[in-house]
């Protein structure tokens, strides 16, 4: 279960964080996740990716068990003047050996709270159509906005569709309302 999991915002990649994040990314890609990479994913490519993630408009959150990073989610804040009310959820990843314990749900809740604190009222995301992640997003209130066929190549060479989702965050004096 996720009871012994702590969530922490990652603002720098020191203390082995880049190595742990790279290991996580490689594990989820090897397991078939559609997160922008194809297997085999080299450690150098994974580390290069994480080095460019930390930015003013990106919040990176990690799920930590003991001293190991076992999950992440990113909140990409839209920075254009007409888009300051929205953000995108990206790269929700949980290590395959730690799935089905509520970690993804906890990461999503944390990202939503962070979006609320940034004054964002609209969240968007996309995920490969048919993946289990679709069930998670629907169960926490995301609404399907559409489907794009042939969106991303899978490890087997086929082009898979993606499903777009959104969620309106209701603001009240206590934070995000479900």
C-alpha positions in Angstrom: 0.0 0.0 0.0 0.9 3.6 -0.2 0.9 4.3 3.5 4.7 4.4 3.8 5.1 6.6 0.8 6.2 10.3 1.1 5.6 12.8 -1.7 8.3 15.4 -2.3 8.8 18.1 -4.8 12.1 17.7 -6.7 13.7 21.1 -7.4 17.3 20.0 -8.0 18.8 16.8 -9.2 21.5 16.3 -6.6 22.0 13.4 -4.1 21.4 10.6 -6.7 18.0 11.9 -7.7 18.9 11.9 -11.4 20.1 8.3 -11.2 16.9 7.2 -9.4 14.7 9.1 -11.8 16.6 7.6 -14.8 16.2 4.1 -13.4 12.4 4.7 -12.9 12.1 6.0 -16.5 13.9 3.0 -17.9 11.8 0.5 -15.9 8.5 2.0 -17.0 9.6 2.2 -20.7 10.8 -1.4 -20.6 7.4 -2.3 -19.1 5.6 -0.7 -22.1 4.6 2.7 -20.8 3.9 5.3 -23.5 5.8 8.3 -22.0 7.7 9.6 -25.0 10.5 7.0 -25.2 11.0 3.6 -26.8 13.0 0.6 -25.5 15.8 0.1 -25.1 16.3 3.4 -23.4 19.9 4.1 -22.5 20.9 5.5 -19.1 22.5 8.5 -20.9 19.3 9.3 -22.8 17.2 9.0 -19.6 19.6 11.2 -17.6 19.7 13.8 -20.4 15.9 13.9 -20.2 15.8 14.5 -16.5 18.4 17.2 -16.7 16.1 19.4 -18.8 12.9 18.8 -16.8 13.6 21.1 -13.9 12.3 24.6 -15.0 10.3 27.5 -13.7 7.2 26.3 -15.5 7.5 22.6 -14.5 6.9 21.1 -11.0 8.2 17.6 -10.5 6.8 15.5 -7.7 8.3 12.2 -6.6 6.8 9.3 -4.6 9.5 8.0 -2.3 9.6 4.8 -0.4 12.4 4.5 2.1 15.1 6.3 0.1 14.0 5.2 -3.4 12.0 7.2 -5.9 9.2 4.8 -7.1 6.9 7.3 -8.9 6.7 10.7 -10.4 4.3 13.2 -11.9 4.9 16.6 -13.6 2.8 19.7 -13.6 3.5 21.9 -16.6 2.2 25.4 -16.0 1.0 27.3 -19.0 2.8 30.6 -19.0 1.1 32.6 -21.9 -1.0 35.5 -20.8 -4.2 33.9 -22.0 -3.4 30.5 -20.4 -2.5 31.3 -16.8 -5.6 29.4 -15.6 -4.4 26.0 -16.9 -1.7 23.4 -16.6 -0.9 20.0 -18.0 -0.3 16.8 -16.1 2.6 14.9 -17.7 4.7 11.8 -17.1 2.8 10.1 -14.4 5.0 7.1 -13.7 4.9 4.4 -11.0 7.5 1.6 -11.0 5.9 -1.6 -12.2 6.7 -3.4 -9.0 4.8 -0.7 -7.0 1.6 -0.3 -9.0 -1.9 -0.9 -7.8 -1.2 0.6 -4.4 -2.7 4.1 -4.8 0.6 5.8 -5.6 -0.6 7.2 -8.9 -3.7 8.5 -7.2 -1.6 10.2 -4.5 0.7 11.7 -7.1 -2.3 13.0 -9.1 -3.9 14.5 -6.0 -0.6 16.3 -5.2 -0.3 17.7 -8.7 -3.9 18.9 -8.5 -3.2 20.6 -5.1 -0.1 22.2 -6.6 -2.1 23.5 -9.6 -4.7 24.9 -7.2 -2.0 26.7 -5.2 -0.7 28.2 -8.5 -4.2 29.5 -9.3 -4.9 27.0 -12.0 -8.5 25.9 -12.6 -8.1 23.7 -15.7 -5.9 20.6 -16.0 -5.3 18.7 -19.2 -3.5 15.4 -20.0 -3.3 12.7 -22.6 -2.6 9.0 -22.3 -2.4 6.0 -24.7 -5.9 4.8 -25.4 -6.7 1.5 -23.8 -4.0 1.7 -21.1 -5.0 1.2 -17.4 -4.2 4.8 -16.8 -7.5 5.7 -18.5 -9.4 4.0 -15.6 -7.4 6.0 -13.0 -8.0 9.3 -14.7 -11.7 8.7 -15.1 -12.0 7.5 -11.5 -10.6 10.8 -10.2 -12.9 13.0 -12.2 -11.1 13.6 -15.5 -13.4 13.9 -18.5 -12.6 12.5 -21.9 -12.3 15.3 -24.4 -11.4 13.3 -27.5 -9.3 10.7 -29.2 -6.5 11.1 -31.7 -5.6 8.0 -33.7 -2.0 7.1 -34.7 -0.6 9.5 -32.1 2.5 7.7 -30.8 4.6 4.7 -31.9 4.8 1.8 -29.6 7.8 -0.6 -29.1 6.2 -3.1 -31.5 6.2 -0.4 -34.2 2.4 0.1 -34.3 0.9 3.6 -34.1 -1.4 3.9 -31.1 -4.1 6.4 -30.4 -4.2 8.8 -27.5 -7.1 10.0 -25.4 -7.3 13.6 -24.2 -8.7 14.4 -20.8 -9.5 17.5 -18.8 -10.5 18.4 -15.3 -12.0 21.6 -14.0 -10.8 22.3 -10.5 -13.5 23.8 -8.3 -12.0 26.3 -5.9 -13.3 26.9 -2.4 -11.8 28.2 0.8 -10.4 24.8 1.7 -8.6 24.0 -1.6 -9.5 21.7 -4.5 -13.0 20.3 -4.3 -13.6 16.9 -6.0 
